[in-house]
Amino acid sequence: MSANDTCRIGVYICHCGLNIASKVDVPALEKYAATLPKVVVAKTYKFMCSDPGQQLIKEDLAKHGITHLVVASCSPLMHEPTFRGVLQDAGVNPYLYQMVNIREQVSWVTKDLDRATQKARLLITAAVRRVALHDALQRASVPVNPNVLIVGAGIAGIAAALTLADAGKQVYLVERDPSIGGHMAQFDKTFPTLDCAACILTPKMTQVGKHKNIHLMAYSEVEAVSGFIGNFTVKVRRKASYVDTDKCTGCGTCWEACPGRRIPTTRVIRIGKQVIGRTRVAAAAQPNPPALVTQS
């Protein structure tokens, strides 16, 4: 016999003062919840999160042998830890619990009483069926890899990388384009102050390249992510660039003196189809300069 065959579910519905009770027929919900499979207790209370409300649940857990709990009240962000604590104090696994948000998701957004009550009824039904499938989870401590991966080296990724690196984290900053900077590198001014975009971005780009805790992986893409929170394994494919990034300073001398091809008279820097930089090459670099050629 599985644990789900022996589960005894308690359903508790909160009035939340008039926040819920003014739009939802709480007594009708109580009667309905009592008819659901595996539900042995269904009750309501003015403020279920209060000390008397929590005590009511604790007493019923012991009296009725409740093994799984459903509370229909407000947001899990506010009181899910509260009711998990109630279960834990009563000696019941705190993860055999399901919360139903009938305040923010029902009473606060539904004008019609009948429709609000019907929606709350459906949510409670779903919660009862789901909680019966919950397992008694146990907390465990595992070692965590403190290194950080940031995908995308636009201004947001650069700022995040610098903040984390300054905090002592080893940061791997992956950018799919050959150069970092993202869209901000294409702007002249920034909104709303109209500050110079390059004046803000360029120093940060330089800091990223020099920071001892940042491992910059430009012209690379994330191909696979596996593992779990705190212990991820990431596969990054670095595209062939034919440039020794440890030696390259970006001066452009090798491009101008390359013997493998004729030197264009103009060098153009593009991101996509947009031209963001154009440099004229001296005609004296070769005896017979060709017609205008653009190099992306």
C-alpha positions as CSV (number, residue, x, y, z in Angstrom):
1,M,0.0,0.0,0.0
2,S,1.5,3.4,-1.0
3,A,1.5,6.5,1.2
4,N,-1.0,8.1,-1.1
5,D,-3.6,5.4,-0.3
6,T,-3.4,6.2,3.4
7,C,-3.2,10.0,3.2
8,R,-5.7,12.0,5.3
9,I,-6.1,15.5,4.0
10,G,-7.2,18.6,6.0
11,V,-8.5,21.7,4.2
12,Y,-8.5,25.0,5.9
13,I,-10.1,28.1,4.3
14,C,-9.3,31.6,5.5
15,H,-11.7,34.6,5.5
16,C,-8.8,37.0,5.6
17,G,-11.2,39.5,7.2
18,L,-13.2,40.7,4.3
19,N,-10.4,40.4,1.7
20,I,-11.7,36.9,0.8
21,A,-15.1,36.7,2.5
22,S,-16.5,39.8,0.7
23,K,-16.2,38.1,-2.7
24,V,-16.0,34.3,-2.0
25,D,-18.7,32.2,-0.3
26,V,-16.4,30.7,2.3
27,P,-19.1,28.5,4.1
28,A,-20.0,27.0,0.7
29,L,-16.4,26.3,0.0
30,E,-16.1,24.5,3.4
31,K,-19.0,22.3,2.6
32,Y,-17.7,21.5,-0.8
33,A,-14.1,20.7,0.4
34,A,-15.5,18.2,2.9
35,T,-16.8,16.1,0.0
36,L,-13.5,15.8,-1.8
37,P,-11.6,12.4,-1.8
38,K,-9.3,11.8,1.1
39,V,-10.4,15.0,2.9
40,V,-11.2,14.2,6.6
41,V,-11.5,17.7,7.9
42,A,-12.6,21.0,6.3
43,K,-12.8,24.2,8.3
44,T,-12.8,28.0,8.0
45,Y,-11.4,30.7,10.2
46,K,-11.3,34.5,10.1
47,F,-7.5,34.7,10.1
48,M,-5.9,31.3,9.5
49,C,-2.4,32.7,9.7
50,S,-3.0,34.1,13.2
51,D,-1.8,32.2,16.3
52,P,-5.3,30.8,17.1
53,G,-5.7,29.8,13.4
54,Q,-2.4,27.9,13.5
55,Q,-3.3,26.3,16.8
56,L,-6.6,25.1,15.3
57,I,-4.6,23.3,12.6
58,K,-2.1,21.8,15.1
59,E,-5.0,20.4,17.3
60,D,-6.7,18.8,14.2
61,L,-3.4,17.3,13.0
62,A,-3.2,15.3,16.2
63,K,-6.9,14.7,16.7
64,H,-7.8,13.5,13.2
65,G,-4.5,12.0,12.2
66,I,-4.1,14.5,9.3
67,T,-1.1,13.6,7.1
68,H,-1.5,16.2,4.3
69,L,-2.5,19.8,4.5
70,V,-4.2,22.3,2.2
71,V,-4.7,26.0,3.2
72,A,-6.7,28.3,1.0
73,S,-5.8,31.9,1.9
74,C,-3.4,34.4,0.5
75,S,-0.1,34.3,-1.5
76,P,2.4,31.5,-0.8
77,L,5.1,34.2,-0.7
78,M,3.5,35.5,2.5
79,H,2.5,32.5,4.5
80,E,3.7,29.2,2.9
81,P,6.6,29.1,5.4
82,T,4.1,29.8,8.2
83,F,2.0,26.7,7.5
84,R,5.0,24.5,6.8
85,G,6.1,25.5,10.2
86,V,2.8,24.4,11.7
87,L,3.2,21.0,10.1
88,Q,6.8,20.7,11.4
89,D,5.8,21.8,14.9
90,A,3.2,19.0,14.9
91,G,5.7,16.4,13.8
92,V,4.4,16.1,10.2
93,N,6.7,16.5,7.2
94,P,6.4,20.2,6.1
95,Y,6.4,19.4,2.4
96,L,3.1,17.4,2.6
97,Y,1.4,20.8,2.1
98,Q,-0.2,22.7,-0.7
99,M,-1.3,26.4,-0.5
100,V,-4.2,27.9,-2.6
101,N,-4.2,31.6,-3.3
102,I,-7.8,32.7,-3.2
103,R,-7.1,36.2,-2.3
104,E,-4.8,37.7,-5.0
105,Q,-5.9,35.2,-7.6
106,V,-9.6,35.2,-6.9
107,S,-11.3,37.7,-4.6
108,W,-9.1,40.7,-5.5
109,V,-9.5,40.1,-9.3
110,T,-13.1,38.8,-9.6
111,K,-16.2,41.1,-9.2
112,D,-18.9,38.4,-9.5
113,L,-19.5,36.4,-6.2
114,D,-20.6,33.3,-8.0
115,R,-17.7,33.2,-10.4
116,A,-15.2,33.9,-7.6
117,T,-16.6,31.1,-5.6
118,Q,-16.6,28.7,-8.5
119,K,-12.9,29.6,-9.3
120,A,-12.0,29.1,-5.6
121,R,-13.7,25.7,-5.7
122,L,-11.7,24.6,-8.7
123,L,-8.4,25.7,-7.2
124,I,-9.1,23.9,-4.0
125,T,-10.0,20.7,-5.9
126,A,-6.7,20.9,-7.8
127,A,-4.8,21.4,-4.6
128,V,-6.4,18.4,-2.9
129,R,-5.6,16.2,-5.8
130,R,-2.0,17.5,-6.0
131,V,-1.2,17.3,-2.3
132,A,-2.2,13.6,-2.3
133,L,0.8,13.0,-4.6
134,H,3.3,14.9,-2.5
135,D,6.3,13.0,-1.1
136,A,7.8,13.5,2.3
137,L,10.9,15.4,1.3
138,Q,13.9,15.7,3.5
139,R,16.4,18.6,3.6
140,A,19.9,17.8,2.7
141,S,23.2,19.8,2.7
142,V,25.3,19.5,-0.5
143,P,28.5,21.2,-1.5
144,V,28.0,24.2,-3.8
145,N,30.2,25.4,-6.6
146,P,30.5,29.2,-6.0
147,N,31.6,30.0,-9.6
148,V,29.1,32.1,-11.6
149,L,28.2,31.9,-15.3
150,I,26.8,35.0,-17.0
151,V,25.4,34.6,-20.5
152,G,25.5,37.8,-22.5
153,A,28.1,40.6,-22.1
154,G,25.9,43.6,-22.8
155,I,25.9,46.4,-20.2
156,A,23.8,44.4,-17.8
157,G,26.0,41.3,-18.1
158,I,29.1,43.5,-17.7
159,A,27.8,45.2,-14.6
160,A,26.7,41.9,-13.0
161,A,30.1,40.4,-13.8
162,L,32.0,43.2,-12.2
163,T,29.8,43.3,-9.1
164,L,30.2,39.5,-8.5
165,A,33.9,39.5,-9.3
166,D,34.5,42.4,-6.9
167,A,32.7,40.2,-4.3
168,G,35.4,37.5,-4.8
169,K,33.4,35.1,-7.1
170,Q,35.0,33.5,-10.2
171,V,32.9,34.7,-13.1
172,Y,32.6,33.2,-16.5
173,L,31.2,35.8,-18.9
174,V,30.0,34.3,-22.2
175,E,29.3,36.5,-25.2
176,R,28.2,35.1,-28.6
177,D,29.6,38.1,-30.6
178,P,33.3,38.8,-31.1
179,S,33.2,41.9,-29.0
180,I,31.4,42.7,-25.7
181,G,29.2,45.7,-25.1
182,G,26.0,44.6,-26.7
183,H,23.5,47.2,-27.9
184,M,24.9,50.0,-25.8
185,A,28.0,50.0,-27.9
186,Q,25.9,51.2,-30.8
187,F,24.4,54.2,-29.0
188,D,25.7,57.7,-29.0
189,K,23.7,58.9,-25.9
190,T,21.8,57.1,-23.1
191,F,18.3,57.9,-22.0
192,P,17.2,59.9,-20.0
193,T,20.3,61.8,-19.0
194,L,21.8,61.9,-22.6
195,D,25.2,60.9,-21.2
196,C,27.8,59.6,-23.6
197,A,27.2,55.9,-24.0
198,A,30.8,55.1,-24.8
199,C,32.0,57.1,-21.8
200,I,30.0,54.8,-19.5
201,L,30.6,51.6,-21.3
202,T,34.2,51.7,-22.4
203,P,35.7,51.8,-18.9
204,K,33.6,48.9,-17.8
205,M,34.6,46.9,-20.8
206,T,38.3,47.6,-19.9
207,Q,37.7,46.5,-16.3
208,V,36.1,43.2,-17.5
209,G,39.2,42.4,-19.6
210,K,41.6,43.1,-16.8
211,H,39.7,41.8,-13.8
212,K,41.5,38.8,-12.3
213,N,38.2,37.1,-11.3
214,I,36.5,37.4,-14.7
215,H,37.1,34.8,-17.4
216,L,35.8,36.4,-20.6
217,M,34.7,34.0,-23.3
218,A,33.8,36.1,-26.3
219,Y,32.7,34.7,-29.6
220,S,31.3,31.7,-27.7
221,E,27.9,30.1,-27.1
222,V,26.4,28.0,-24.4
223,E,25.4,24.6,-25.9
224,A,24.3,22.5,-22.9
225,V,23.5,22.9,-19.2
226,S,23.1,20.0,-16.8
227,G,23.1,19.5,-13.1
228,F,21.1,21.2,-10.4
229,I,21.1,24.4,-8.3
230,G,24.5,25.0,-6.9
231,N,26.2,22.3,-9.0
232,F,25.6,23.0,-12.7
233,T,27.8,21.8,-15.5
234,V,27.8,24.0,-18.6
235,K,29.2,23.2,-22.1
236,V,30.5,26.3,-23.9
237,R,31.5,26.2,-27.6
238,R,34.2,28.7,-28.5
239,K,34.0,29.7,-32.2
240,A,37.2,29.7,-34.2
241,S,38.6,33.3,-34.4
242,Y,42.2,32.6,-35.6
243,V,43.4,35.2,-33.1
244,D,45.6,34.7,-30.1
245,T,43.5,36.6,-27.6
246,D,46.3,36.6,-25.0
247,K,48.5,38.6,-27.4
248,C,46.0,40.7,-29.4
249,T,45.5,44.3,-28.3
250,G,43.1,45.2,-31.0
251,C,45.5,47.7,-32.7
252,G,44.7,46.5,-36.2
253,T,48.4,46.4,-37.4
254,C,48.2,42.8,-38.3
255,W,45.1,43.4,-40.4
256,E,46.8,46.2,-42.3
257,A,50.1,44.3,-42.9
258,C,48.5,40.9,-43.7
259,P,50.3,39.4,-46.8
260,G,47.6,36.9,-47.4
261,R,45.3,39.3,-49.2
262,R,45.1,42.8,-50.7
263,I,44.4,45.5,-48.2
264,P,41.1,47.3,-48.5
265,T,41.1,51.0,-48.5
266,T,38.3,51.1,-45.9
267,R,37.8,49.0,-42.8
268,V,34.2,48.9,-41.5
269,I,33.0,47.5,-38.2
270,R,29.4,46.2,-38.2
271,I,27.0,44.6,-35.7
272,G,24.5,42.8,-37.9
273,K,23.7,45.1,-40.7
274,Q,24.4,48.3,-38.8
275,V,27.8,50.1,-39.4
276,I,29.2,51.3,-36.1
277,G,32.7,52.3,-37.2
278,R,34.6,53.1,-40.4
279,T,38.4,53.6,-40.8
280,R,40.3,54.8,-43.8
281,V,43.5,52.8,-44.6
282,A,46.5,54.7,-46.0
283,A,46.9,54.2,-49.7
284,A,50.7,54.0,-49.3
285,A,50.4,50.6,-47.7
286,Q,50.4,49.1,-51.2
287,P,51.7,50.1,-54.7
288,N,48.3,50.0,-56.4
289,P,45.4,50.5,-54.0
290,P,42.2,48.8,-55.1
291,A,38.8,50.3,-55.4
292,L,36.8,50.9,-52.3
293,V,36.2,47.6,-50.5
294,T,34.5,47.2,-47.2
295,Q,35.7,44.7,-44.6
296,S,33.3,43.6,-41.8
